[in-house]
Amino acid sequence: AAMPSQTEVAAPRQDRSRSPRNGRAEQQKVAAVAPQVDDELLDGHSAEDIFKNPSNRVGYTYDDIICLPGHINFGVHDVCLDSHVTKKIKLRVPIVSSPMDTVTESRMAIGMALEGGLGVIHTNLPTEAQAAEVSKVKKYRSGFIMDPVCIKPTTTLSDLEAMRRKCGYTGFAVTEDGNMGSRLMGLVTKRD
């Protein structure tokens, strides 16, 4: 059996590496002669082509889009993230929470709405409970409870605890007759 010679063993192999360091010297030689146009920057589509084209009705994931570094010629305050969920519903922030029972109920939906996004209440609840969750979100107005649950000064602690479990509130307004609009006597909170 013949042994291979040194020239046969050390034959050059094709470089299959994607490292930007490989072939740098060759690229520098070509760059010195060729005009300064980076083909990688010309490959693909601009964000305007992708997102503002009315005929483009495609959803994208993180793996579909590669953002290349580059210089921007606008300020941070010029960026507008407004997005349409439907023809009539526009979001300030294009973020929608998942309709999963471990993710979105009224608290998450309220948080999403306060930040400009959308929370989708999950359907792993009885119909009445779903409606109650949606109602909590709809009634929430920037931290104000539009229809507070009021109690009378004679309400017992056991009644108060039952109301806490039923309503989900930890604070109640104490009024003269237990109705909103009557004279406020005080507040009962979870710290009392």
The 8 nearest C-alpha neighbors of each residue, nearest first, counted from 0:
[[1, 2, 3, 4, 7, 8, 5, 6],
 [0, 2, 3, 4, 7, 5, 8, 6],
 [1, 3, 4, 0, 5, 7, 8, 6],
 [4, 2, 7, 1, 5, 8, 6, 0],
 [3, 5, 7, 6, 2, 8, 9, 1],
 [4, 6, 8, 7, 9, 3, 10, 2],
 [7, 5, 9, 4, 8, 10, 3, 11],
 [6, 8, 4, 10, 5, 9, 3, 11],
 [9, 7, 5, 6, 10, 4, 3, 11],
 [10, 8, 6, 7, 5, 11, 12, 4],
 [9, 11, 7, 8, 6, 12, 5, 13],
 [12, 10, 9, 13, 8, 14, 7, 6],
 [13, 11, 14, 10, 9, 15, 8, 16],
 [12, 14, 15, 11, 16, 10, 22, 21],
 [15, 13, 16, 12, 21, 17, 22, 11],
 [16, 14, 13, 17, 12, 18, 21, 22],
 [17, 15, 18, 14, 21, 19, 13, 20],
 [18, 16, 19, 15, 21, 20, 14, 22],
 [17, 19, 20, 16, 21, 22, 15, 23],
 [18, 20, 21, 17, 23, 22, 16, 26],
 [21, 19, 18, 23, 22, 17, 24, 16],
 [22, 20, 23, 19, 18, 16, 17, 14],
 [21, 23, 25, 24, 26, 20, 19, 27],
 [24, 22, 26, 25, 21, 20, 27, 19],
 [23, 25, 27, 26, 22, 28, 21, 29],
 [26, 24, 28, 22, 27, 23, 29, 30],
 [25, 27, 23, 29, 28, 24, 30, 22],
 [26, 28, 30, 24, 25, 29, 23, 31],
 [29, 27, 25, 31, 26, 30, 24, 32],
 [30, 28, 26, 32, 31, 27, 33, 25],
 [31, 29, 27, 33, 32, 28, 26, 35],
 [32, 30, 28, 29, 33, 27, 34, 26],
 [31, 33, 29, 30, 34, 28, 27, 35],
 [34, 32, 30, 29, 31, 35, 36, 28],
 [33, 35, 36, 32, 30, 31, 37, 29],
 [36, 34, 33, 37, 30, 31, 32, 38],
 [37, 35, 34, 38, 33, 40, 41, 39],
 [36, 38, 39, 40, 35, 41, 34, 42],
 [37, 39, 41, 40, 36, 42, 35, 43],
 [40, 38, 42, 41, 37, 43, 36, 67],
 [41, 39, 38, 42, 37, 67, 43, 36],
 [40, 42, 38, 39, 43, 37, 44, 36],
 [41, 43, 39, 40, 38, 44, 37, 45],
 [44, 42, 41, 45, 40, 39, 65, 64],
 [45, 43, 48, 46, 49, 42, 41, 47],
 [44, 46, 48, 47, 49, 43, 50, 41],
 [47, 45, 49, 48, 50, 44, 51, 66],
 [46, 48, 51, 45, 50, 49, 52, 44],
 [49, 47, 45, 46, 52, 50, 51, 44],
 [50, 48, 46, 47, 51, 52, 45, 44],
 [49, 51, 47, 52, 46, 48, 55, 53],
 [52, 50, 47, 48, 53, 49, 46, 55],
 [51, 53, 55, 54, 48, 50, 49, 47],
 [54, 52, 55, 51, 56, 50, 49, 48],
 [53, 55, 52, 56, 51, 57, 49, 50],
 [54, 56, 52, 53, 57, 49, 50, 51],
 [57, 55, 54, 58, 53, 52, 50, 49],
 [56, 58, 55, 59, 49, 50, 54, 60],
 [57, 59, 56, 60, 55, 63, 50, 49],
 [60, 58, 63, 57, 61, 64, 62, 49],
 [59, 61, 63, 62, 58, 64, 57, 65],
 [60, 62, 63, 64, 59, 65, 66, 58],
 [61, 63, 60, 64, 65, 59, 66, 58],
 [64, 62, 60, 61, 59, 65, 58, 66],
 [65, 63, 62, 61, 66, 60, 59, 46],
 [64, 66, 67, 63, 62, 61, 43, 68],
 [67, 65, 64, 68, 69, 46, 45, 61],
 [66, 68, 65, 69, 40, 39, 64, 70],
 [69, 67, 66, 70, 71, 40, 65, 39],
 [68, 70, 67, 71, 66, 40, 72, 37],
 [69, 71, 72, 68, 73, 67, 74, 40],
 [72, 70, 73, 69, 74, 68, 75, 78],
 [71, 73, 70, 74, 69, 75, 77, 78],
 [74, 72, 71, 77, 75, 78, 76, 70],
 [75, 73, 77, 76, 72, 78, 71, 79],
 [74, 76, 77, 78, 73, 79, 71, 72],
 [75, 77, 74, 78, 79, 73, 80, 72],
 [76, 78, 74, 75, 79, 73, 80, 72],
 [79, 77, 76, 75, 80, 74, 73, 81],
 [78, 80, 81, 77, 76, 91, 92, 82],
 [79, 81, 92, 91, 82, 78, 93, 90],
 [82, 80, 91, 90, 79, 92, 89, 93],
 [83, 81, 90, 89, 93, 80, 84, 91],
 [82, 84, 89, 85, 88, 90, 86, 81],
 [83, 85, 88, 89, 82, 86, 90, 87],
 [86, 84, 88, 83, 87, 89, 82, 90],
 [85, 87, 88, 83, 84, 89, 82, 90],
 [86, 88, 85, 89, 83, 84, 90, 82],
 [89, 87, 85, 84, 83, 86, 90, 82],
 [88, 90, 83, 82, 84, 87, 81, 91],
 [91, 89, 82, 92, 81, 116, 115, 93],
 [92, 90, 81, 115, 80, 93, 82, 116],
 [91, 93, 115, 116, 90, 94, 80, 81],
 [94, 92, 82, 90, 116, 91, 80, 95],
 [93, 95, 116, 92, 117, 96, 111, 115],
 [94, 96, 117, 118, 116, 97, 93, 119],
 [97, 95, 118, 119, 117, 98, 94, 103],
 [96, 98, 99, 102, 119, 103, 95, 118],
 [99, 97, 121, 119, 120, 103, 96, 100],
 [100, 98, 102, 121, 101, 97, 103, 120],
 [99, 101, 102, 121, 103, 123, 98, 104],
 [100, 102, 99, 103, 104, 98, 121, 97],
 [103, 101, 99, 100, 97, 98, 104, 107],
 [104, 102, 107, 120, 98, 99, 100, 108],
 [103, 105, 120, 107, 106, 108, 132, 121],
 [104, 106, 108, 132, 107, 136, 109, 135],
 [107, 105, 109, 108, 104, 110, 103, 136],
 [106, 108, 110, 103, 109, 105, 104, 111],
 [107, 109, 118, 105, 111, 110, 106, 112],
 [110, 108, 112, 106, 107, 111, 136, 105],
 [111, 109, 107, 113, 108, 112, 106, 114],
 [110, 112, 116, 108, 114, 109, 117, 113],
 [111, 113, 115, 109, 116, 114, 110, 117],
 [114, 112, 110, 111, 115, 109, 116, 141],
 [113, 115, 111, 112, 116, 110, 92, 91],
 [116, 114, 91, 92, 112, 113, 90, 111],
 [117, 115, 111, 94, 112, 92, 114, 95],
 [116, 118, 95, 111, 112, 96, 94, 119],
 [117, 119, 108, 96, 111, 95, 120, 103],
 [118, 120, 98, 96, 121, 103, 97, 117],
 [121, 119, 104, 103, 98, 118, 122, 105],
 [122, 120, 98, 99, 100, 123, 103, 119],
 [123, 121, 124, 120, 129, 98, 100, 125],
 [122, 124, 121, 100, 125, 99, 129, 120],
 [125, 123, 122, 129, 128, 126, 121, 127],
 [124, 126, 128, 127, 129, 123, 122, 130],
 [125, 127, 129, 128, 130, 124, 122, 131],
 [128, 126, 130, 129, 125, 131, 124, 132],
 [127, 129, 131, 125, 130, 126, 124, 132],
 [130, 128, 126, 132, 131, 127, 124, 133],
 [129, 131, 127, 133, 128, 132, 134, 126],
 [130, 132, 128, 134, 129, 133, 127, 135],
 [133, 131, 105, 129, 135, 134, 130, 128],
 [134, 132, 130, 136, 135, 131, 137, 129],
 [133, 135, 131, 137, 132, 136, 130, 138],
 [136, 134, 132, 138, 133, 137, 105, 139],
 [135, 137, 133, 139, 134, 138, 105, 109],
 [136, 138, 134, 135, 139, 133, 140, 109],
 [139, 137, 135, 136, 134, 140, 145, 144],
 [138, 140, 136, 137, 144, 135, 141, 143],
 [139, 141, 143, 142, 138, 144, 145, 137],
 [142, 140, 143, 139, 113, 144, 109, 138],
 [141, 143, 140, 139, 144, 145, 109, 113],
 [144, 142, 140, 141, 145, 139, 138, 146],
 [143, 145, 146, 147, 139, 142, 140, 138],
 [144, 146, 143, 147, 138, 140, 139, 142],
 [145, 147, 144, 148, 179, 138, 143, 149],
 [148, 146, 144, 149, 145, 179, 172, 171],
 [147, 149, 171, 146, 150, 172, 179, 178],
 [150, 148, 172, 177, 178, 173, 171, 147],
 [149, 151, 177, 173, 174, 172, 154, 152],
 [150, 152, 177, 153, 154, 176, 173, 174],
 [151, 153, 154, 173, 150, 175, 174, 177],
 [152, 154, 151, 155, 150, 177, 173, 176],
 [155, 153, 151, 152, 150, 158, 156, 159],
 [156, 154, 158, 157, 159, 153, 152, 160],
 [155, 157, 159, 158, 160, 154, 161, 153],
 [156, 158, 160, 159, 155, 161, 154, 162],
 [159, 157, 161, 155, 156, 160, 162, 154],
 [158, 160, 156, 162, 157, 161, 163, 155],
 [159, 161, 163, 157, 162, 158, 156, 164],
 [162, 160, 158, 164, 159, 163, 165, 157],
 [163, 161, 165, 159, 160, 164, 166, 158],
 [164, 162, 160, 167, 168, 161, 166, 165],
 [163, 165, 161, 162, 167, 166, 160, 168],
 [164, 166, 162, 163, 167, 161, 168, 160],
 [167, 165, 168, 163, 162, 164, 148, 161],
 [166, 168, 163, 164, 165, 169, 162, 170],
 [169, 167, 163, 166, 170, 171, 164, 162],
 [168, 170, 189, 188, 163, 167, 171, 187],
 [171, 169, 188, 187, 168, 189, 186, 172],
 [172, 170, 187, 149, 186, 148, 173, 188],
 [171, 173, 186, 149, 185, 150, 174, 187],
 [172, 174, 150, 185, 184, 186, 151, 149],
 [175, 173, 183, 177, 184, 182, 176, 151],
 [174, 176, 182, 177, 151, 181, 184, 183],
 [175, 177, 151, 178, 174, 181, 150, 152],
 [178, 176, 151, 150, 174, 149, 175, 173],
 [179, 177, 176, 149, 181, 180, 174, 150],
 [178, 180, 181, 149, 177, 147, 174, 148],
 [181, 179, 178, 182, 183, 174, 177, 176],
 [180, 182, 179, 174, 178, 175, 183, 176],
 [183, 181, 174, 175, 184, 180, 176, 179],
 [184, 182, 174, 185, 173, 181, 175, 172],
 [183, 185, 174, 173, 182, 175, 186, 172],
 [186, 184, 173, 183, 172, 187, 174, 171],
 [187, 185, 172, 173, 171, 188, 170, 184],
 [186, 188, 171, 170, 191, 172, 185, 189],
 [189, 187, 170, 190, 191, 169, 186, 171],
 [188, 190, 169, 191, 170, 187, 168, 171],
 [189, 191, 188, 187, 169, 170, 186, 171],
 [190, 188, 189, 187, 186, 170, 169, 156]]
